Amino acid sequence: MSAGDLGLSSSLPSDVDARAFVYTLEPIRQRQQWRLDKAQAALSLAQAELAETEATLMQVLEAHEEYARHVSSQLPLRLDPVAHRLSLARLSRFRKEAKQLEESRLRLRDRCEALREALLCERVKLDGLDRHKHDALTEYAAEMRHLALNECDRDWLGRRSIRSVPPPSEERQK
């Protein structure tokens, strides 16, 4: 993986070839990335389930309201007591279902919050490993530049010593 993969390429000089860089913690960083991906998937599923539960709850509440209006409009007509009791039982079932969905919604909200916290924790761990990798790559680049400068110094000293020695033909003429 190069410095560009980290999104930090602007801080690394272009005079260093990072292809030979080996990050020894890469397997750990990769596992952490997988954990982050898994946490993101779990949060997505929980959020989808929460949205579905909320939509179902809204439908049940709307059906309850509509049926309650219908029952209240029928009261002045002096309905059969059995039909009225059945209507009230149906309204009770709507309320019971709405209560169960509300409890489920609250549990799912708590679960989503816990998953968000877990996701944040995994993100912080991965960011720490990414910073460590960037620091190691920066250190590697500095070491490679230092080695290149040492090589240039040796080359320059070698050329200088060759120039200071007179050619063999000049020695004979003296």
Secondary structure, DSSP 8 states (H G I E B T S, - for coil): --HHHHT-GGGS-TTS-GGG---TTHHHHHHHHHHHHHHHHHHHHHHHHHHHHHHHHHHHHHHHHHHHHHHHHHGGG---HHHHHHHHHHHHHHHHHHHHHHHHHHHHHHHHHHHHHHHHHHHHHHHHHHHHHHHHHHHHHHHHHHHHHHHHHHHHHHHHHHHHS--HHHHHH-
